[in-house]
């Protein structure tokens, strides 16, 4: 038993997590069960994978991700099932309620037990000494009942908030599409090539003639699949783009993402740059119009776009004065949508903080 110290409930006796659970290991890889079939459930980090012909655990158990993304995430699984080798079994001992243990594990900050940088992992030996309240089953059941009811209510609010967030995003996208589908008189159709003074693929950011100690002058995109990320360096080079332009991510997970560039910048090889003919098209209107296109992706493993593909796309556009009016409306709607997204995102953050607070209270004796 542990002596009650600061932060502990005086009437509670404490041990460690190791007093409440038995650790178990899995050696099952996806390759091992690739051709295997059966009636017993097999789970991975994202949930059910398939049924196989054998199982590791006879009774209901907990599993925790110990390797890779999501370390520390805990899940509850049915009897006669198994988990993948990147997860670890945590089996509650006799007189320990499985959901009481699960809630306790949800309250642990596993980042402090994290090892490795490329592939993160956690070891039971590192977190097994977390102080664990040794309550009788009746007390555990009281706490579980309160948390079950409260967390269920929070999840309903969270689900509705996520739906509202998605609806806010879709509202703008729908309005944008409608704006370009319900065209009035005087709209023309031209290819992106004919609406641009030039379209070209970016080159490698220059590696010479610069110093990180120099005054930061120009935006330099670092990653093609994250056009929103910029580095700032103070150097000049012939590759620098000096006109207001639109960049399109041409490779990787962010393929198709567009951004307006009004300051000088150096486009890397994974960006396609379009410099609009402002006698025909407004810069912001051009970006909104491009965002309505179904940007095709080529290649199976890594999606990518090419300059010839971009040049061939066509858009409709009205006279410049009407373009400016449309831009003003879309900018206003975009701003309103972003405010809603910010509200809903903050609400989701607050709900997660509430759950953490409730868990802290539950295991410090403040719920019962």
C-alpha positions as CSV (number, residue, x, y, z in Angstrom):
1,X,0.0,0.0,0.0
2,X,1.1,3.6,-0.6
3,X,1.0,6.2,2.1
4,X,-1.5,8.9,1.3
5,X,0.3,12.0,0.1
6,X,-0.5,15.3,-1.6
7,X,-3.3,15.0,-4.1
8,X,-4.6,11.8,-2.7
9,X,-7.9,11.2,-0.9
10,X,-7.2,10.6,2.8
11,X,-9.9,7.9,3.2
12,X,-8.7,5.9,0.2
13,X,-6.0,3.4,0.1
14,X,-3.6,3.5,-2.8
15,X,-1.5,1.0,-4.6
16,X,-0.3,1.2,-8.2
17,X,-1.8,0.2,-11.6
18,X,0.2,-3.0,-11.4
19,X,-2.0,-4.0,-8.4
20,X,-5.1,-3.8,-10.6
21,X,-4.1,-5.3,-14.0
22,X,-2.1,-8.1,-15.5
23,X,-0.1,-7.3,-18.6
24,X,-0.3,-9.5,-21.6
25,X,1.5,-9.4,-25.0
26,X,0.4,-10.2,-28.5
27,X,2.6,-11.6,-31.2
28,X,-0.1,-11.5,-34.0
29,X,0.9,-9.6,-37.1
30,X,-1.3,-8.9,-40.1
31,X,0.9,-11.2,-42.3
32,X,0.4,-14.0,-39.8
33,X,-3.4,-14.0,-40.1
34,X,-3.6,-12.9,-43.8
35,X,-5.2,-16.1,-45.0
36,X,-6.7,-17.2,-41.6
37,X,-10.4,-17.4,-41.2
38,X,-12.6,-18.3,-38.3
39,X,-15.2,-17.1,-35.8
40,X,-13.1,-15.1,-33.3
41,X,-12.7,-11.3,-33.5
42,X,-9.3,-9.8,-34.1
43,X,-8.7,-6.1,-33.4
44,X,-6.2,-3.4,-34.4
45,X,-5.6,0.2,-33.3
46,X,-8.6,1.4,-35.4
47,X,-10.9,-1.4,-34.3
48,X,-12.2,-4.7,-35.7
49,X,-10.1,-6.1,-38.5
50,X,-11.4,-9.6,-39.2
51,X,-12.4,-13.0,-37.7
52,X,-9.7,-15.6,-37.3
53,X,-9.5,-19.2,-36.1
54,X,-8.1,-18.6,-32.7
55,X,-8.1,-16.2,-29.8
56,X,-5.8,-15.0,-27.0
57,X,-8.2,-13.9,-24.3
58,X,-10.9,-16.0,-22.8
59,X,-12.6,-13.1,-20.8
60,X,-13.4,-9.5,-21.5
61,X,-10.2,-7.3,-21.4
62,X,-8.7,-4.0,-22.1
63,X,-6.0,-3.2,-24.8
64,X,-3.7,-0.3,-25.1
65,X,-1.8,0.9,-28.2
66,X,1.9,0.6,-27.3
67,X,3.6,1.3,-30.6
68,X,3.0,3.9,-33.3
69,X,0.4,6.5,-33.7
70,X,-2.2,6.7,-30.9
71,X,0.0,5.4,-28.1
72,X,-1.9,5.2,-24.8
73,X,-5.3,4.9,-26.4
74,X,-7.3,2.3,-24.5
75,X,-10.1,0.1,-25.8
76,X,-12.4,-2.6,-24.3
77,X,-12.8,-5.9,-26.1
78,X,-15.2,-8.9,-25.8
79,X,-14.3,-12.5,-24.6
80,X,-12.6,-14.9,-27.0
81,X,-10.8,-12.3,-29.1
82,X,-7.3,-11.0,-29.8
83,X,-5.4,-7.8,-30.7
84,X,-2.5,-7.0,-33.0
85,X,1.1,-7.0,-31.8
86,X,1.3,-3.2,-31.7
87,X,-1.2,-3.4,-28.8
88,X,-0.9,-4.8,-25.3
89,X,-3.4,-6.6,-23.1
90,X,-4.3,-5.1,-19.8
91,X,-6.5,-7.7,-17.9
92,X,-8.2,-6.4,-14.7
93,X,-7.5,-8.6,-11.7
94,X,-10.2,-10.0,-9.5
95,X,-12.4,-7.4,-7.7
96,X,-11.4,-4.7,-10.1
97,X,-14.2,-3.4,-12.4
98,X,-13.1,-3.3,-16.0
99,X,-14.6,0.1,-16.7
100,X,-13.2,1.6,-13.5
101,X,-9.7,0.5,-14.7
102,X,-10.5,1.8,-18.3
103,X,-11.5,5.2,-17.0
104,X,-8.4,5.4,-14.8
105,X,-6.3,4.6,-17.9
106,X,-8.1,7.4,-19.8
107,X,-6.9,9.8,-17.2
108,X,-3.2,9.0,-17.6
109,X,-0.9,11.4,-19.6
110,X,0.9,8.7,-21.6
111,X,3.0,11.4,-23.3
112,X,5.2,11.5,-20.2
113,X,5.9,7.8,-20.7
114,X,6.6,8.1,-24.4
115,X,9.8,6.7,-25.9
116,X,11.2,7.0,-29.4
117,X,10.8,9.7,-31.9
118,X,10.3,8.1,-35.3
119,X,8.1,5.3,-34.0
120,X,6.8,6.2,-30.5
121,X,6.1,3.5,-28.0
122,X,5.3,3.1,-24.3
123,X,6.4,0.4,-21.9
124,X,4.2,-1.1,-19.1
125,X,7.3,-0.9,-16.8
126,X,7.1,2.9,-17.1
127,X,3.4,3.5,-16.4
128,X,2.7,0.5,-14.1
129,X,3.6,2.6,-11.0
130,X,0.8,5.2,-11.6
131,X,-1.0,5.6,-8.2
132,X,-4.2,3.5,-8.3
133,X,-7.1,3.8,-5.7
134,X,-7.8,0.4,-4.2
135,X,-11.5,0.7,-3.7
136,X,-14.0,-2.0,-3.1
137,X,-16.3,-3.1,-6.0
138,X,-19.3,-1.2,-4.7
139,X,-17.4,2.1,-4.7
140,X,-15.9,1.4,-8.1
141,X,-19.4,0.7,-9.5
142,X,-20.7,4.1,-8.1
143,X,-17.9,6.0,-9.9
144,X,-18.4,4.0,-13.1
145,X,-22.1,4.7,-13.1
146,X,-21.6,8.4,-12.7
147,X,-18.9,8.6,-15.4
148,X,-20.9,6.4,-17.8
149,X,-23.9,8.7,-17.5
150,X,-21.9,11.9,-17.7
151,X,-19.6,10.8,-20.6
152,X,-22.7,9.6,-22.5
153,X,-24.2,13.0,-22.3
154,X,-20.9,14.6,-23.3
155,X,-20.6,12.3,-26.3
156,X,-24.1,13.4,-27.5
157,X,-23.1,17.0,-27.3
158,X,-19.8,16.3,-29.0
159,X,-21.6,14.4,-31.9
160,X,-24.0,17.4,-32.4
161,X,-21.1,19.8,-32.3
162,X,-19.1,17.8,-34.9
163,X,-22.2,17.8,-37.1
164,X,-22.6,21.5,-36.8
165,X,-18.9,22.0,-37.6
166,X,-19.3,19.9,-40.7
167,X,-22.4,21.7,-41.7
168,X,-20.7,25.1,-41.3
169,X,-17.9,23.9,-43.7
170,X,-20.4,22.5,-46.2
171,X,-22.5,25.6,-46.1
172,X,-19.6,27.7,-47.6
173,X,-18.7,25.0,-50.1
174,X,-22.4,24.7,-51.2
175,X,-22.7,28.5,-51.5
176,X,-19.5,28.6,-53.5
177,X,-20.7,25.9,-56.0
178,X,-24.1,27.6,-56.4
179,X,-22.4,30.9,-57.1
180,X,-20.6,29.4,-60.1
181,X,-23.4,27.1,-61.2
182,X,-26.2,29.7,-61.3
183,X,-24.5,32.0,-63.8
184,X,-26.1,35.1,-65.2
185,X,-25.7,36.7,-68.6
186,X,-22.3,37.8,-69.8
187,X,-20.3,34.9,-68.3
188,X,-17.5,33.5,-70.5
189,X,-15.6,30.2,-70.3
190,X,-11.9,30.0,-70.7
191,X,-9.1,27.5,-69.8
192,X,-6.8,28.4,-66.9
193,X,-4.0,28.6,-69.4
194,X,-5.9,31.4,-71.3
195,X,-6.6,33.2,-68.1
196,X,-3.0,33.2,-66.9
197,X,0.0,35.1,-68.1
198,X,2.0,32.0,-67.1
199,X,1.6,28.6,-65.5
200,X,4.7,26.7,-64.4
201,X,5.9,24.1,-61.9
202,X,8.1,25.4,-59.1
203,X,11.8,24.5,-58.9
204,X,13.9,23.4,-55.9
205,X,14.3,26.2,-53.4
206,X,17.8,27.6,-53.9
207,X,20.4,26.1,-51.5
208,X,23.1,28.6,-51.9
209,X,23.5,32.4,-51.5
210,X,21.6,32.7,-48.3
211,X,22.1,32.9,-44.6
212,X,19.6,32.2,-41.9
213,X,21.0,35.2,-40.0
214,X,20.0,37.5,-42.8
215,X,16.9,39.7,-42.6
216,X,13.9,37.6,-43.4
217,X,12.4,38.9,-46.6
218,X,10.5,36.3,-48.7
219,X,8.0,33.5,-48.1
220,X,9.5,30.1,-49.2
221,X,7.1,27.1,-49.2
222,X,9.0,24.2,-47.6
223,X,6.7,21.3,-48.2
224,X,4.6,20.7,-51.4
225,X,1.8,18.8,-49.6
226,X,1.5,21.5,-47.0
227,X,1.2,24.7,-49.0
228,X,0.1,26.6,-45.9
229,X,3.6,26.1,-44.3
230,X,6.2,28.7,-45.1
231,X,9.8,29.2,-44.1
232,X,11.3,32.7,-44.0
233,X,14.8,33.2,-45.4
234,X,16.6,36.3,-46.6
235,X,18.0,35.7,-50.0
236,X,17.3,36.5,-53.6
237,X,17.4,34.2,-56.6
238,X,16.2,34.2,-60.2
239,X,13.6,31.6,-59.2
240,X,11.8,34.2,-57.1
241,X,8.2,34.9,-58.2
242,X,7.5,38.7,-57.9
243,X,3.9,38.9,-59.2
244,X,0.7,38.1,-57.3
245,X,0.0,34.5,-58.0
246,X,-1.9,31.4,-57.0
247,X,-0.1,28.2,-56.0
248,X,-1.6,24.7,-56.2
249,X,0.0,21.8,-54.3
250,X,0.8,19.3,-56.9
251,X,1.9,16.3,-55.0
252,X,1.2,14.5,-51.7
253,X,-1.7,14.4,-49.3
254,X,-2.4,18.2,-49.8
255,X,-2.7,17.9,-53.5
256,X,-5.1,20.5,-54.9
257,X,-4.8,22.9,-52.0
258,X,-4.7,26.5,-53.3
259,X,-3.2,29.7,-51.8
260,X,-2.9,33.3,-52.9
261,X,0.7,34.6,-52.9
262,X,0.9,38.4,-52.9
263,X,4.5,38.6,-51.6
264,X,7.7,37.5,-53.4
265,X,8.3,33.8,-52.9
266,X,10.4,30.9,-54.1
267,X,8.2,28.0,-55.4
268,X,9.5,24.5,-54.7
269,X,9.3,21.7,-57.2
270,X,6.0,20.4,-55.8
271,X,4.0,23.6,-56.4
272,X,2.3,24.7,-59.6
273,X,2.2,28.5,-60.0
274,X,-0.5,30.5,-61.8
275,X,0.0,34.2,-62.5
276,X,-3.4,35.5,-63.6
277,X,-4.1,38.0,-66.4
278,X,-5.7,40.7,-64.2
279,X,-7.2,42.4,-67.3
280,X,-9.5,39.3,-67.4
281,X,-9.8,37.9,-64.0
282,X,-9.6,39.1,-60.4
283,X,-7.0,37.3,-58.3
284,X,-9.4,36.2,-55.5
285,X,-12.1,35.3,-57.9
286,X,-9.6,33.2,-59.8
287,X,-8.8,31.3,-56.6
288,X,-12.5,30.8,-55.7
289,X,-13.2,29.5,-59.2
290,X,-10.3,27.1,-59.1
291,X,-11.6,25.8,-55.8
292,X,-14.9,24.7,-57.5
293,X,-13.0,22.5,-59.9
294,X,-12.8,18.7,-59.4
295,X,-9.0,18.7,-59.3
296,X,-8.1,15.3,-60.7
297,X,-5.4,13.2,-59.1
298,X,-3.1,10.9,-61.1
299,X,-1.1,8.1,-59.7
300,X,-2.2,5.5,-57.2
301,X,0.3,5.8,-54.3
302,X,1.0,9.5,-54.3
303,X,-1.7,11.8,-55.9
304,X,-0.2,14.5,-58.1
305,X,-1.0,17.2,-60.6
306,X,0.9,18.4,-63.7
307,X,1.1,21.7,-65.5
308,X,-0.6,20.2,-68.7
309,X,-3.5,19.0,-66.5
310,X,-3.9,22.4,-64.8
311,X,-3.7,24.3,-68.1
312,X,-6.6,22.2,-69.6
313,X,-9.1,23.0,-66.8
314,X,-11.8,25.6,-67.7
315,X,-13.8,28.0,-65.6
316,X,-16.7,30.4,-66.2
317,X,-16.3,34.1,-65.2
318,X,-18.3,37.3,-65.5
319,X,-17.0,40.8,-66.2
320,X,-14.5,42.2,-63.7
321,X,-17.0,44.4,-61.9
322,X,-19.3,41.5,-61.2
323,X,-16.3,39.4,-60.2
324,X,-15.5,42.0,-57.5
325,X,-19.0,41.9,-56.2
326,X,-18.9,38.1,-56.0
327,X,-15.6,38.1,-54.2
328,X,-17.0,40.5,-51.6
329,X,-20.0,38.2,-51.0
330,X,-17.8,35.1,-50.7
331,X,-15.3,36.9,-48.5
332,X,-18.1,37.8,-46.1
333,X,-19.5,34.3,-46.1
334,X,-16.1,32.8,-45.6
335,X,-15.4,35.1,-42.6
336,X,-18.8,34.1,-41.1
337,X,-18.1,30.4,-41.7
338,X,-14.7,30.6,-40.1
339,X,-16.2,32.3,-37.0
340,X,-18.6,29.4,-36.7
341,X,-15.9,26.8,-37.2
342,X,-13.8,28.5,-34.5
343,X,-16.8,28.4,-32.1
344,X,-17.5,24.7,-32.7
345,X,-13.8,23.8,-32.6
346,X,-13.4,25.6,-29.3
347,X,-16.5,23.8,-28.0
348,X,-15.0,20.4,-28.9
349,X,-11.8,21.4,-27.1
350,X,-13.8,22.4,-24.1
351,X,-15.6,19.1,-24.0
352,X,-12.4,17.2,-24.1
353,X,-11.1,19.4,-21.2
354,X,-14.3,18.7,-19.3
355,X,-13.8,14.9,-19.7
356,X,-10.2,15.3,-18.4
357,X,-11.5,17.3,-15.4
358,X,-14.2,14.7,-14.6
359,X,-11.6,11.9,-14.7
360,X,-9.4,13.9,-12.4
361,X,-12.3,14.5,-10.0
362,X,-13.3,10.8,-10.2
363,X,-10.0,9.5,-9.1
364,X,-9.5,12.2,-6.4
365,X,-12.7,11.3,-4.6
366,X,-14.7,14.4,-5.7
367,X,-17.5,12.6,-7.5
368,X,-18.8,10.5,-4.7
